[in-house]
């Protein structure tokens, strides 16, 4: 457009002596240039002939619009009129047909000039076929990308640098439970759990600083309606054409059901299904850790093995259902007796273990044992049944009675059978 304006101005101001110079410049310009009078070509430069593939003989005198694709002609005519009247200064695009019959995209501006004493139109012409092909390829790639994004099961979302949502797919909406109009523009802190928000912000900042994508970031979010669920997200940068970071994109997956399943599997592996107490496997892990802690702090720990006295009679007379109920109540009572740092385990059958992870002296375990025996003097009530039962307790002390978990448990078991041998309802310390 600037070149056309300059040419128009110079055409009006040039002397006869300059005409040859300007003709040379126009002929050799890297932009296609033409002059039209009464709708027909009166001048075309070399670049214009190169673009169209036609010679001077084929172009001069020809209807200028004959090169334009028929469906674009009216639009070209209207745009040219607006530009010639000064009502538009924007270049316009249209399609032409070259000599080979190929359709080419053109970017054009026109200006009103005087040519050889008569009013004429000066046009400049740029071949943008390659650019349009590239734009079309980008558009098709974006359409494929959007189609993939809209059809994947995982949620996909984009945020700006202020953490406001700018794009998301339907799967994302399904995960969070919001409608599109309500969710668009929402800030992350409006639906990410406040406890996990700092961790997410830290992950975003790390991606921004390093440029490296982050994967497997698991956080809690608040679904519409208030339910808290878990998502796992990957995070990467969004950059503009200048390479400047303008936001972040992420793929999210609701992991709540997976976590629930993992928790269930973990519970089945480490917890007793009847009482909900830790089982033998978890006790071994805890015992190993507490023994290491006691050793570092030069403390003792106590392992109390409990076995219910005459529990078999309950099962035989009242049935296994009542026996199971009693085991659950025993677990509850033991849990209520101990400190928060202590732990109750059901070993199986009617055997329980109480772990006292940090004691200063053996006498501390004796105090807990006496307290436990006393608590069993109160009957367990179930419907119309009053169940009275006692327990036998064996105690082993670390490091006095064993340096490892297996030895300690073996010695507590021996002490428990010693208590049984004395008629039950008492405790014995391993000797």
TORMI-445906 format. One record per residue (C-alpha): residue in one letter; x, z, y. Coordinates in steps of 0.5 Angstrom, whole numbers, padded with zeros to 4 digits, always signed. Layout:
AXZY;...
// end
This chain:
X+0000+0000+0000;X+0006+0002+0005;X+0009-0005+0003;X+0003-0009+0004;X+0002-0005+0011;X+0009-0007+0013;X+0008-0014+0011;X+0001-0014+0015;X+0005-0011+0021;X+0011-0016+0021;X+0006-0022+0020;X+0003-0021+0026;X+0009-0019+0030;X+0014-0024+0027;X+0017-0030+0031;X+0017-0037+0028;X+0025-0036+0027;X+0023-0030+0023;X+0018-0034+0018;X+0023-0037+0013;X+0026-0030+0012;X+0020-0026+0011;X+0018-0032+0006;X+0024-0031+0002;X+0023-0023+0002;X+0016-0024-0001;X+0018-0029-0006;X+0023-0025-0009;X+0020-0018-0008;X+0019-0014-0014;X+0012-0013-0013;X+0007-0019-0014;X+0005-0021-0007;X-0001-0026-0006;X-0004-0029+0000;X-0012-0031-0001;X-0016-0035+0004;X-0023-0037+0003;X-0023-0034-0004;X-0017-0038-0006;X-0010-0037-0007;X-0005-0040-0002;X+0001-0036-0003;X+0004-0033-0010;X+0011-0030-0010;X+0015-0030-0016;X+0013-0023-0019;X+0006-0025-0019;X+0007-0031-0023;X+0011-0027-0028;X+0006-0022-0029;X+0000-0028-0030;X+0004-0033-0033;X+0002-0038-0029;X+0006-0043-0025;X+0005-0045-0017;X+0001-0051-0019;X-0004-0047-0024;X-0005-0042-0018;X-0005-0045-0011;X-0012-0047-0010;X-0015-0043-0015;X-0021-0038-0015;X-0017-0031-0014;X-0023-0028-0018;X-0022-0032-0024;X-0016-0028-0026;X-0020-0022-0026;X-0024-0020-0033;X-0031-0022-0031;X-0034-0015-0032;X-0029-0012-0027;X-0030-0018-0022;X-0036-0014-0018;X-0032-0008-0017;X-0026-0011-0015;X-0030-0015-0010;X-0033-0008-0007;X-0026-0005-0007;X-0023-0010-0003;X-0028-0010+0002;X-0028-0003+0003;X-0020-0003+0004;X-0020-0009+0009;X-0026-0005+0013;X-0021+0001+0013;X-0026+0005+0009;X-0021+0006+0004;X-0014+0007+0003;X-0013+0008-0005;X-0010+0003-0009;X-0015+0001-0014;X-0015-0001-0022;X-0018-0007-0026;X-0016-0012-0031;X-0014-0019-0031;X-0013-0024-0036;X-0006-0028-0036;X-0004-0035-0039;X-0003-0032-0046;X-0010-0029-0046;X-0008-0022-0046;X-0011-0017-0042;X-0007-0013-0037;X-0008-0007-0032;X-0007-0008-0025;X-0006-0004-0019;X-0008-0007-0013;X-0008-0006-0005;X-0010-0011+0000;X-0010-0012+0008;X-0012-0017+0013;X-0007-0022+0016;X-0007-0028+0020;X-0003-0034+0015;X-0002-0040+0018;X-0006-0039+0024;X-0012-0037+0020;X-0015-0030+0017;X-0013-0029+0010;X-0012-0023+0005;X-0005-0020+0003;X-0005-0017-0003;X+0000-0013-0007;X+0000-0013-0015;X+0003-0008-0020;X+0003-0009-0027;X+0001-0002-0030;X-0001-0004-0037;X+0005+0000-0040;X+0002+0006-0036;X-0005+0005-0038;X-0003+0004-0045;X+0001+0011-0045;X-0005+0014-0042;X-0009+0012-0047;X-0004+0014-0052;X-0004+0021-0049;X-0012+0021-0049;X-0012+0019-0056;X-0007+0025-0058;X-0011+0030-0054;X-0018+0028-0057;X-0015+0029-0064;X-0012+0035-0062;X-0018+0038-0059;X-0022+0035-0065;X-0017+0039-0070;X-0018+0045-0065;X-0025+0045-0065;X-0026+0044-0073;X-0020+0049-0075;X-0023+0056-0078;X-0018+0060-0074;X-0019+0062-0066;X-0015+0058-0061;X-0015+0060-0054;X-0011+0059-0047;X-0010+0064-0042;X-0007+0063-0035;X-0001+0067-0032;X-0006+0072-0030;X-0009+0073-0037;X-0015+0070-0035;X-0018+0065-0041;X-0018+0058-0039;X-0020+0055-0046;X-0022+0057-0053;X-0026+0054-0059;X-0032+0055-0062;X-0028+0059-0068;X-0025+0064-0062;X-0033+0065-0060;X-0035+0067-0067;X-0029+0072-0067;X-0031+0076-0061;X-0038+0075-0061;X-0039+0072-0054;X-0043+0066-0051;X-0038+0061-0048;X-0041+0062-0041;X-0040+0069-0041;X-0033+0069-0044;X-0030+0063-0040;X-0025+0066-0035;X-0025+0073-0038;X-0019+0077-0037;X-0015+0080-0044;X-0016+0087-0041;X-0024+0086-0042;X-0024+0086-0049;X-0017+0088-0052;X-0017+0095-0054;X-0013+0099-0049;X-0009+0102-0054;X-0006+0096-0056;X-0006+0092-0049;X+0001+0094-0047;X+0004+0092-0054;X+0000+0085-0053;X+0003+0085-0045;X+0010+0086-0048;X+0009+0080-0053;X+0007+0076-0048;X+0013+0078-0043;X+0018+0077-0049;X+0015+0070-0050;X+0015+0068-0043;X+0023+0071-0042;X+0025+0067-0048;X+0021+0061-0049;X+0020+0063-0056;X+0014+0063-0060;X+0011+0070-0062;X+0008+0070-0069;X+0004+0076-0073;X+0002+0080-0067;X-0003+0085-0069;X-0008+0088-0064;X-0015+0091-0064;X-0020+0088-0060;X-0027+0090-0058;X-0033+0085-0060;X-0039+0084-0056;X-0043+0090-0058;X-0037+0095-0058;X-0035+0094-0065;X-0027+0095-0066;X-0024+0089-0070;X-0017+0087-0071;X-0014+0080-0070;X-0007+0077-0071;X-0005+0072-0066;X+0001+0067-0065;X+0003+0066-0058;X+0007+0060-0055;X+0008+0058-0048;X+0004+0052-0044;X+0008+0048-0039;X+0006+0043-0034;X+0009+0036-0033;X+0015+0039-0029;X+0017+0044-0034;X+0014+0050-0030;X+0010+0056-0035;X+0003+0056-0033;X+0000+0060-0038;X+0000+0062-0046;X-0004+0059-0052;X-0005+0063-0058;X-0008+0062-0065;X-0012+0068-0067;X-0015+0070-0074;X-0020+0076-0075;X-0016+0081-0080;X-0021+0086-0080;X-0023+0085-0087;X-0016+0084-0090;X-0014+0090-0087;X-0020+0094-0090;X-0019+0090-0097;X-0011+0093-0096;X-0014+0100-0094;X-0018+0100-0101;X-0013+0097-0105;X-0008+0103-0102;X-0013+0108-0103;X-0014+0106-0110;X-0007+0106-0111;X-0005+0113-0108;X-0012+0117-0108;X-0016+0120-0113;X-0023+0116-0113;X-0027+0122-0115;X-0024+0127-0110;X-0021+0122-0105;X-0015+0127-0105;X-0008+0124-0106;X-0006+0122-0113;X+0000+0123-0117;X+0004+0117-0114;X+0003+0119-0107;X+0005+0126-0109;X+0012+0123-0111;X+0013+0120-0105;X+0011+0125-0100;X+0015+0130-0105;X+0021+0126-0104;X+0021+0126-0096;X+0019+0133-0096;X+0025+0135-0100;X+0030+0131-0096;X+0027+0134-0089;X+0028+0141-0092;X+0035+0140-0094;X+0037+0137-0087;X+0033+0143-0084;X+0036+0148-0089;X+0029+0150-0091;X+0025+0151-0097;X+0019+0148-0100;X+0014+0150-0105;X+0010+0146-0110;X+0004+0150-0113;X+0001+0147-0119;X-0006+0149-0120;X-0011+0149-0127;X-0018+0151-0127;X-0020+0156-0132;X-0025+0155-0137;X-0027+0148-0134;X-0028+0145-0140;X-0034+0150-0141;X-0037+0147-0135;X-0037+0140-0137;X-0040+0142-0144;X-0046+0146-0142;X-0048+0143-0135;X-0045+0136-0136;X-0040+0131-0133;X-0044+0130-0127;X-0044+0137-0125;X-0036+0138-0127;X-0035+0132-0123;X-0038+0135-0117;X-0034+0142-0118;X-0028+0138-0118;X-0030+0135-0111;X-0032+0142-0108;X-0025+0145-0111;X-0021+0140-0107;X-0025+0141-0101;X-0024+0149-0101;X-0017+0148-0103;X-0016+0143-0097;X-0020+0148-0092;X-0015+0153-0094;X-0008+0150-0093;X-0005+0148-0086;X-0005+0141-0083;X+0002+0140-0085;X+0001+0142-0093;X-0002+0137-0098;X-0007+0138-0103;X-0006+0133-0109;X-0011+0132-0115;X-0006+0130-0121;X-0012+0129-0126;X-0017+0132-0130;X-0018+0139-0127;X-0010+0140-0125;X-0009+0140-0117;X-0002+0141-0113;X-0001+0144-0107;X+0005+0142-0103;X+0008+0147-0098;X+0013+0143-0094;X+0017+0148-0090;X+0017+0155-0092;X+0022+0160-0090;X+0022+0164-0096;X+0019+0165-0103;X+0014+0170-0101;X+0011+0165-0096;X+0008+0161-0102;X+0006+0168-0105;X+0002+0169-0099;X-0002+0162-0100;X-0003+0163-0108;X-0006+0170-0107;X-0011+0167-0101;X-0012+0161-0106;X-0014+0166-0112;X-0018+0170-0107;X-0022+0164-0105;X-0024+0162-0112;X-0028+0169-0112;X-0033+0166-0108;X-0038+0162-0113;X-0039+0154-0112;X-0047+0153-0111;X-0050+0147-0113;X-0058+0146-0113;X-0060+0152-0117;X-0053+0153-0120;X-0048+0158-0118;X-0041+0156-0121;X-0036+0162-0122;X-0029+0159-0124;X-0022+0162-0123;X-0015+0158-0123;X-0008+0159-0125;X-0003+0158-0121;X+0005+0156-0122;X+0010+0156-0117;X+0017+0152-0116;X+0021+0153-0110;X+0026+0148-0107;X+0032+0148-0108;X+0032+0154-0112;X+0028+0152-0118;X+0030+0144-0118;X+0034+0139-0114;X+0029+0133-0115;X+0022+0132-0115;X+0021+0131-0123;X+0025+0138-0124;X+0021+0142-0119;X+0014+0139-0122;X+0016+0141-0129;X+0018+0148-0127;X+0011+0149-0123;X+0008+0146-0129;X+0011+0151-0134;X+0010+0157-0129;X+0003+0155-0129;X+0002+0156-0136;X+0005+0162-0136;X+0000+0164-0131;X-0005+0162-0136;X-0002+0166-0142;X-0003+0172-0138;X-0011+0171-0138;X-0011+0166-0132;X-0014+0168-0125;X-0006+0170-0123;X+0000+0166-0120;X+0007+0166-0123;X+0013+0164-0120;X+0018+0160-0124;X+0024+0164-0127;
// end
